[in-house]
Structures are given as C-alpha cells and as structure tokens.
Amino acid sequence: MNSLRNFYLLRSGAAFAWVVLAFLSVSAPAPVVGALLVIYPAWDALANVIDARRNGGLKVNPGQKFNALTSIVAAASMAVAFVLRGNAGGVLVFGVWALLAGLFQLAVGIRRRKLGGQVFMMISGAQSALAGVIFAAKSFGAAPTIAELAPYAAFGGVYFLLSALWLTFKRSRTDVGVAVE
C-alpha cells in the first residue's frame, strides 16, 4: 500500500510541476510548448511502466501496458503533429491521447477498486476521456493554448493526491484497529 501511495504522490507532483511549466510557457517559443505537449504523455508512459512493474509486470496489467504503448505513440505523434500543424496538430493528438489514456485509467481503477482510493482514479479516467473529446474537437477551431490544457493536468494531479491521501488514512485507521472499506 505504501508503494502505491508513494507512486500516486509522485504522479501528483509531476502533474503539478507540468501545470507550473505550462503557465510559465504561455509566451514561450513554439518548440518549448511542443516539448511540453510531448513530455506529458511520455511521462505517462514511463509512469505506467513503473506502476505495472511494481504490481506484477506488464503481462498481468494489460490496461497499463496498453496505456503505456498509447502514450509512447501519442508522444511521438504529438511531436510530428506539432511540427506539421502547430498547436492545433499537437492539441488534436493530445485530445485523442487523453481520451484513450482516460479509458485505460478507468479500466485500471475498476480492476484495482478493492485496494481503496480507486474511485478518484475512475473519476479521473472518465474526466480525461471527456476532456480528450473536447480537446480534439476544439483543435479544429481555435485550438486551446498550453495554459488552457493545464487544468486537465491539474485535475489529474488532484485525483492522484486524493488517492494517495485515501491510502494514507486508510492505512493509518487500519493500523489502529479500525477497519475501513
């Protein structure tokens, strides 16, 4: 349980750091914005691999395996789309990735629900999928800026933090003899 809690804290911290960088990069040159768009799914891929390895490996965690693969493909595709079509291309790929990653996160949360704190992961996955649809649709008009994508990452950070806190308090209450569902 400590391992999962610590991992969720790491994911939360990474999301909040990305949000800060996104807001600091509002007027940055296009390559900086493009790099930030690529970094987010690349980190997600790495995080899914780390989490899966801590929980039996990629073979027994197909949701995380497919999420990692989707995130790797998305990071590479996002770089190409950003170079070819600018912010709109990057946001389109970001949206498709958020949709797919959200669905995989929802599936992993459902599979892990007995561990506790997974309701936040399920909500996050569903919200990510919805945001992905919205981002993809908006990319065909006035594509969202990096600052407009930042709340997506902030909500993800909040959900990871809530899950970590849930696991922390669940463990401390269980340690003193109070069973928590």
N, C-alpha and C positions, 0 to 999 in steps of 0.2 A: 504494500500500500504506500509506503514511503517513497518508493521508486516512482510510482505513478504520480503521486502528489508533486514530487520534485520536478518531474518531467512537465507536468502542467504549469508549474511556476516558471520553468524555462520558456515554454511556449508563450505564456502570458507576457513575460519580459521582452521576448523577441518581437511580439506583435506591437507592444507599446513603443519599443525603440524604432520600429518601422514607421509608426504613426508620426513620431517626432521628426524623423528624417523626411517623411513626406511633406510635412508642413514647412520644414526648413528649405525644401527644394521647390517650392511653388514658383519661384522666379529663376530657378536653375536652368542651365542649358539642357536641351533635349536629351543628350546622352546620359545625363545624370538621372533624369526622370525615367528614361528607358531602363537604365540599370536597376532602379528601384522596383520597377514593374517586374523585371526578371528575377530579382532577388527573392521576392515574396514567395512565388511557387517553388523556387529552388530550395529555399529553407524548408518549406512544407514537405518537399520530397525527402530531404535529409531527416527531418523530424519523424516522419512516418517510418522510415527505415530504422531509426534508433528505437522508437517505441515498439515496433514489431520484433526487433531482436531481443528486447528486454522481456518480451511476452511470448516466447516460443519460436520466433522466426517468421519470415515472410510466408512460408508454406502454410502455417496454421493461422495466419492473419491475412486472408485474401483481400479484405477491404482496404487494409493499409498497403498491401502490395500494389493493388490497382491504383490507389490514391497516389502512391509514390511514383509509379510509372506515368500516370496522368500529369502529375506536377512536373516531372522531368520534361516530358513532351511539351507541356504548356510553357515552361521557361524558355526552351529553345524556340518554340513557335512564336512566343511573345517577342523575343529579340528580333526575329526575322520580320514579323508584322510591324513592329515599331519602326524598323529601318525603312520598310517599304511604304507604310501608310501613316507613319507618325503616331500621335497619341490615339487617334481613332482605331488604328490597327491593333495597337497594344491593348487598349481597353476592350476591344472585341474579344481578343484571346483571353484576357483577364476574366471577362464575364463568363465565357464558356468554361474556363478552368474553375471558377468559383462555383458554378453550377455542379459540375462533376465532382469536385472535391467535397462540396457540401453533401451531396448524396452519399458519397463513400463515408464521410464522417458520421452522418446519420446512421448508416448501417453498422459502423463500428460501435457507436454509442448504444444502439439497441442490443448488439451482441454482448456488450460489457455491462449492461444495466445492473446486474447483481453486485457489481463492485461498488456501487454508490457514486453519486456525483455525476452520473452519466446523463441525467435529464438536461443538464446545461450543454453537454456535447450534442445531444439530439436537437435541442433548440438551435444551437449554433449551426449545425449541419443544414437544418431546414432553412434558416435565415440566409446562410451562404448560398444555397441553391436559388432562393428567390432573388437575392441581390445579383447573382450571376446573370439571371434572365434580364433583370433591369439594366445592368451594365452593358450587356450585349446589345440590347435594343437601343439604348442611348448612344452607342458608338456609331450608329448610322445617322445621327443628327449631330448635335453639339456634344461631342464626347466629354465625359466627366474628366476633370483635371486630377492630378495626383492627390491634391488636397481633398477632392470630393470622394476619392476612393479610401481615404484614411479612416473614416468612421467604420467601414467594413472591417478593417484590421483591428480597430479599437474594440468593436463589439466582440470579435474573436478573442482578443486579449482578456476582456472582462469575463467571458464564458470560461476560458481556461483558468483564470484566477478563482472564479466561483467554484469550479470543480475541485481545484486544489484545496480551497478552504473547506469545502464539504468533506473531503477525505481527511483533512487535518482534524476537524472537530468530530467526525465520526470515529476516528481512531482514538482521540482523547476521551470521548464518552465511553467507548467500548473498554478502554484501559481501566476505567474506574468502576466498571461493572454494570454500566447502563447500556443495554443493547439498543442499537439504532438500526432501523431499516433503511 
